[in-house]
Amino acid sequence: MDFSLTPEQKALQETVHEFAEKEMRPVSRELDEKGQFSWEIVGKAARLGLTCSGVPEEYGGPGLGSLDNVIIVEELGWGCVGIASAIALNNIAILPVLLAGTEEQKKRYLTRLTDPDRPRLCAFALTEPEAGSDAASLKTRASRQGDHYVINGNKCFITNGGVADFYTVFATVDPSKKHAGITAFMVDADTPGFSVGKIEHKMGMRASQTAELIFTDMRVPAENLLRGEGQGFYVAMETLDISRPGVGALGVGLARAAFEEALSYAKQRVQFGKPIIRQQAVAFMLADMATKIEYARLLCYKAAWMIDQGMNAIKESSMAKYVGTDVAMEVCTDAVQIHGGYGYMKDYLVEKFFRDAKILQIVEGTNQIQRLVLSTQLMAD
């Protein structure tokens, strides 16, 4: 058992940390304040291969594994969760094509993401107003008409919605079949009948764009199906099983950033004649924060390693996601508490960190759903 990173992974970690420190941190508060997505930052990330890190080498990508991506995402989360989500969730949106795409589909879509001079994003379009945790209850309809499918409906809370070049869209060919009717399609952003609705005004993660997608008699070629009719639910679940350690790692990076701010503040802030870190109540909070970050990271690493080994990691992925993001919320809450009244003010980074943390417990399957997945797996053992 070896807990060390390879020299290549250490170099990757250092490169991404430098990017987060020099490119993300200086603009993160301004982008958060404005609720603004930045193509400039995404372009810089693309030139480092960060927007397509999971794309195999034969399609022009770096071909990095799950553990490599967890390392990347933690550093991006440390830099800014909003900017990080636009970059990291791009790699989640790639997964359906990798898992279920034909060779022609992979060549057509994956190669679009690997040109550093023309950065592109993609998006995973599953969630609907009445189908969040209950993904099998999708209302978006896909009806076969000759060699096309006509899609009608809408999606909500889609990260990179409106800025993506293409989307994996999930629709049902027969609502009475529940999950067995759900079908996945690759949809180009310029497809007639596709439009972008409301751009969400969010509490946190404000440097990424989250949007409503609207499909009105949108015609999609049958050749754009992923794996065939009725296979979309399984494609979505397989995607999420692989992506969840990365979401957990996003939480770890955010927690680490909040911990560093709290630790620095506790060493400087003097009350009752001494720095507050010398007050046992505060010192114990910091000790707990450091411990939580460490075990959350280890869970993410283990789940990602298992995926890279081709092992069944459904349980471990759910653990990594909910522990990593619960830890982010807990550590950010304590970081605000250690700052006292100052922590509630926008002058201090921990205020932003606190707002960013909450959404991580909700995206990619709420943490209650992760416990449901885990408990179901335990019953089946």
C-alpha positions in Angstrom: 0.0 0.0 0.0 1.6 3.3 -1.2 0.1 6.6 -0.2 2.5 8.7 -2.2 1.8 10.4 -5.5 4.0 9.6 -8.6 6.5 12.2 -9.7 4.1 12.9 -12.7 1.2 13.4 -10.3 3.2 15.7 -8.1 4.2 17.8 -11.1 0.5 17.9 -12.2 -0.5 19.0 -8.7 2.0 21.8 -8.7 1.1 23.0 -12.1 -2.6 23.2 -11.3 -2.0 24.8 -8.0 0.1 27.5 -9.7 -2.7 28.0 -12.2 -5.2 28.3 -9.3 -3.0 30.7 -7.4 -2.0 33.0 -10.3 -5.0 32.9 -12.6 -8.1 32.0 -10.5 -7.5 33.6 -7.0 -6.8 37.1 -8.3 -10.2 37.3 -10.1 -12.4 35.0 -8.1 -13.9 37.6 -5.9 -14.7 40.0 -8.7 -16.3 37.2 -10.8 -18.3 36.1 -7.7 -19.5 39.6 -7.1 -20.6 40.1 -10.7 -21.9 36.5 -11.1 -19.8 36.4 -14.2 -18.5 33.5 -16.3 -15.0 34.1 -17.8 -14.0 32.6 -21.1 -10.5 34.1 -20.6 -9.9 31.9 -17.6 -11.4 28.9 -19.3 -9.2 29.5 -22.3 -6.1 29.5 -20.1 -7.3 26.3 -18.5 -7.8 24.7 -21.9 -4.2 25.6 -22.9 -3.1 23.4 -19.9 -5.4 20.6 -21.0 -7.6 21.0 -17.9 -10.9 21.3 -19.8 -10.3 17.9 -21.5 -8.1 16.0 -19.0 -10.2 12.9 -19.3 -10.1 12.8 -23.1 -8.0 9.8 -24.3 -4.8 10.5 -26.2 -6.1 9.0 -29.4 -8.6 11.9 -29.6 -6.0 14.6 -28.8 -6.5 14.7 -25.0 -4.1 14.1 -22.1 -5.8 10.8 -21.3 -5.6 11.2 -17.5 -7.2 8.8 -15.1 -9.7 9.3 -12.3 -7.0 9.8 -9.6 -5.2 12.4 -11.8 -8.5 14.3 -12.2 -9.2 14.2 -8.4 -5.8 15.8 -7.9 -6.6 18.5 -10.5 -10.1 19.2 -9.1 -8.9 19.6 -5.5 -6.4 22.3 -6.6 -9.1 24.0 -8.8 -11.5 23.9 -5.8 -8.8 25.6 -3.7 -8.6 28.4 -6.3 -12.3 29.1 -6.7 -15.2 26.7 -6.7 -17.2 28.8 -9.2 -14.4 28.8 -11.8 -13.5 25.2 -11.0 -17.0 24.0 -11.6 -17.0 25.3 -15.2 -13.8 23.5 -15.8 -14.2 20.3 -13.8 -17.8 19.6 -14.7 -16.7 19.8 -18.3 -14.9 16.5 -17.7 -18.0 15.0 -16.2 -20.0 16.0 -19.3 -17.4 14.1 -21.4 -18.0 10.8 -19.6 -21.3 9.8 -21.4 -19.4 9.9 -24.7 -16.5 7.9 -23.3 -18.8 5.3 -21.7 -21.4 4.9 -24.4 -20.4 6.6 -27.6 -19.5 4.9 -30.8 -16.1 5.5 -32.3 -17.6 8.0 -34.8 -19.3 9.9 -31.9 -16.1 10.0 -29.9 -14.2 11.4 -32.9 -16.9 13.9 -33.6 -17.3 15.3 -30.1 -14.2 14.6 -28.1 -11.8 16.1 -30.6 -13.8 19.4 -30.4 -12.5 19.8 -26.8 -8.8 19.4 -27.4 -8.0 22.4 -29.5 -6.2 24.8 -27.1 -6.6 27.7 -29.5 -10.4 27.3 -29.6 -11.6 26.4 -26.1 -14.9 24.6 -25.9 -17.1 23.3 -23.1 -19.8 20.7 -22.9 -22.7 20.0 -20.5 -24.6 17.2 -18.8 -28.3 17.9 -19.2 -30.2 15.6 -16.8 -32.0 17.7 -14.2 -35.6 19.0 -14.7 -37.9 21.1 -12.6 -39.8 18.0 -11.5 -37.0 15.5 -11.8 -34.0 16.1 -9.6 -33.2 13.3 -7.3 -35.8 11.2 -9.0 -34.1 11.0 -12.4 -36.5 8.3 -13.7 -39.4 10.8 -13.7 -38.1 12.9 -16.6 -40.8 14.8 -18.6 -38.7 15.8 -21.6 -40.1 13.7 -24.5 -38.3 12.2 -27.5 -40.4 10.9 -30.3 -39.0 8.9 -33.3 -39.8 10.4 -36.7 -38.0 8.6 -39.4 -34.3 9.0 -39.0 -34.7 11.7 -36.4 -36.0 12.1 -32.9 -38.1 15.2 -32.1 -37.4 16.4 -28.5 -39.7 18.7 -26.5 -39.2 19.8 -22.9 -36.8 21.7 -20.7 -33.9 21.2 -18.3 -32.9 23.3 -15.3 -29.8 24.0 -13.2 -27.4 23.0 -16.0 -23.8 23.9 -15.4 -22.2 25.5 -18.5 -25.7 25.9 -20.0 -25.6 28.5 -22.7 -21.8 28.4 -23.1 -21.4 24.8 -24.0 -20.7 23.7 -27.6 -22.6 20.4 -27.1 -24.8 18.7 -24.6 -25.7 15.2 -23.4 -29.5 15.4 -23.2 -31.6 12.8 -21.4 -35.2 12.4 -22.5 -37.9 9.7 -22.3 -39.3 7.9 -25.3 -42.1 6.5 -23.1 -42.9 7.9 -19.6 -44.8 4.8 -18.7 -41.5 2.8 -18.8 -40.0 5.0 -16.1 -36.2 4.5 -16.2 -36.4 2.0 -19.0 -37.7 4.7 -21.4 -34.9 7.2 -20.7 -32.6 7.8 -23.7 -29.4 9.8 -24.1 -28.7 12.1 -27.1 -25.7 14.2 -28.1 -27.1 17.6 -29.0 -25.1 20.4 -30.7 -25.7 23.9 -29.3 -26.7 25.3 -32.7 -29.5 22.6 -33.3 -32.7 24.3 -34.4 -35.3 24.2 -31.7 -32.8 24.5 -28.9 -32.7 27.6 -26.8 -31.3 28.9 -23.5 -33.8 30.1 -21.0 -33.2 31.7 -17.6 -29.6 32.2 -16.4 -29.7 31.5 -12.7 -28.8 34.1 -10.1 -27.1 31.9 -7.4 -26.0 32.2 -3.8 -22.6 30.7 -4.5 -20.5 29.1 -7.3 -21.3 32.4 -9.1 -18.4 32.3 -11.5 -19.9 29.4 -13.4 -23.0 29.8 -15.6 -26.1 27.7 -14.7 -29.0 27.9 -17.1 -32.4 26.6 -18.1 -32.4 24.7 -21.5 -35.5 24.7 -23.7 -36.3 22.2 -26.5 -39.1 23.0 -28.9 -39.6 20.5 -31.7 -35.8 20.0 -31.7 -34.9 17.4 -34.3 -31.9 15.2 -33.4 -30.5 12.6 -35.9 -30.9 9.1 -34.7 -27.2 8.6 -35.1 -26.8 10.9 -32.1 -28.2 8.3 -29.7 -25.9 7.0 -27.0 -26.1 3.2 -26.7 -29.6 3.0 -28.0 -33.2 3.6 -26.8 -33.9 3.0 -23.2 -30.2 3.0 -22.2 -30.0 6.7 -21.0 -30.7 6.0 -17.3 -27.8 3.6 -17.2 -25.5 5.9 -19.0 -26.4 8.7 -16.5 -25.9 6.4 -13.4 -22.5 5.1 -14.7 -21.4 8.7 -15.4 -22.3 9.8 -11.8 -20.6 6.7 -10.3 -17.4 7.8 -11.9 -17.8 11.6 -11.4 -18.6 11.6 -7.7 -15.1 11.4 -6.3 -14.3 14.6 -8.3 -17.1 16.4 -6.7 -15.9 15.3 -3.3 -12.4 16.5 -4.2 -13.9 19.9 -5.2 -15.2 20.0 -1.6 -11.8 19.0 -0.2 -10.1 21.8 -2.1 -12.6 24.4 -0.8 -12.3 23.1 2.7 -8.5 23.3 2.5 -8.8 27.0 1.4 -11.2 27.8 4.2 -9.0 26.0 6.8 -5.9 28.0 5.6 -7.7 31.3 6.0 -9.0 30.3 9.5 -5.6 29.1 10.6 -3.9 32.3 9.5 -6.6 34.4 11.1 -6.4 32.5 14.4 -2.7 33.1 14.6 -3.1 36.8 14.2 -6.3 37.6 16.0 -5.6 38.5 19.7 -8.3 38.2 22.4 -7.8 38.0 26.2 -4.1 38.9 25.6 -3.1 36.1 23.3 -3.8 34.8 19.7 -7.1 33.0 19.6 -5.3 29.8 18.4 -4.0 29.5 21.9 -7.6 29.3 23.1 -8.4 25.6 23.4 -11.9 26.0 22.0 -10.5 27.5 18.7 -7.4 25.1 18.7 -9.7 22.1 18.9 -11.9 23.4 16.0 -8.8 23.8 13.8 -7.6 20.3 14.8 -11.0 18.8 13.8 -11.0 20.8 10.5 -7.5 19.5 9.5 -8.5 15.9 10.4 -11.7 16.1 8.4 -9.9 17.4 5.3 -7.4 14.5 5.5 -9.9 11.7 5.7 -12.1 13.3 3.0 -9.2 13.4 0.7 -8.2 9.8 1.4 -11.8 8.7 0.5 -11.7 10.6 -2.8 -8.3 9.1 -3.6 -9.4 5.6 -2.8 -12.6 5.8 -4.9 -10.7 7.3 -7.8 -8.0 4.7 -7.6 -10.6 1.9 -7.6 -12.2 3.3 -10.7 -8.8 3.4 -12.4 -8.3 -0.2 -11.5 -11.6 -1.1 -13.1 -13.1 -2.1 -9.8 -16.7 -1.6 -8.7 -16.6 1.6 -6.7 -20.3 2.6 -6.4 -20.2 2.6 -2.6 -16.8 4.3 -2.4 -17.8 7.0 -4.9 -20.9 7.8 -2.9 -18.9 8.0 0.3 -16.3 10.2 -1.3 -18.9 12.6 -2.7 -21.0 13.1 0.5 -18.1 13.1 2.9 -16.0 15.5 0.8 -18.8 17.9 0.4 -20.2 17.6 4.0 -16.7 18.3 5.2 -16.5 21.4 2.9 -19.7 22.7 4.6 -18.5 21.9 8.1 -15.1 23.4 7.6 -16.4 26.5 5.9 -18.9 27.0 8.7 -16.2 26.7 11.3 -13.9 29.0 9.4 -16.6 31.7 9.5 -17.1 31.0 13.2 -13.4 31.4 13.9 -13.5 34.8 12.1 -16.4 35.9 14.3 -18.3 38.9 13.0 -15.6 39.5 10.4 -16.4 36.1 8.8 -19.8 37.4 7.9 -18.4 40.3 5.9 -17.6 40.2 2.2 -14.2 41.6 3.0 -13.1 38.2 4.1 -12.8 35.1 1.8 -14.5 32.8 4.2 -17.8 34.5 3.5 -17.5 33.4 -0.1 -16.3 30.0 0.8 -19.3 29.5 3.0 -21.7 30.3 0.2 -19.8 28.2 -2.3 -19.9 25.1 0.0 -23.6 24.7 0.2 -24.3 23.8 -3.4 -21.7 21.0 -3.3 -24.0 19.0 -0.9 -26.7 19.2 -3.6 -25.1 18.8 -7.0 -24.4 15.4 -8.7 -27.0 13.8 -6.4 -27.8 15.2 -3.0 -25.9 13.9 0.0 -29.1 12.2 1.2 -29.3 10.4 -2.2 -25.7 9.3 -1.7 -26.6 7.7 1.6 -29.5 6.0 -0.1 -27.2 4.6 -2.8 -24.8 3.5 -0.2 -27.4 1.8 2.0 -28.9 0.1 -1.1 -25.5 -1.3 -1.9 -25.1 -2.5 1.7 -28.4 -4.3 1.6 -27.3 -6.1 -1.6 -24.0 -7.3 -0.2 
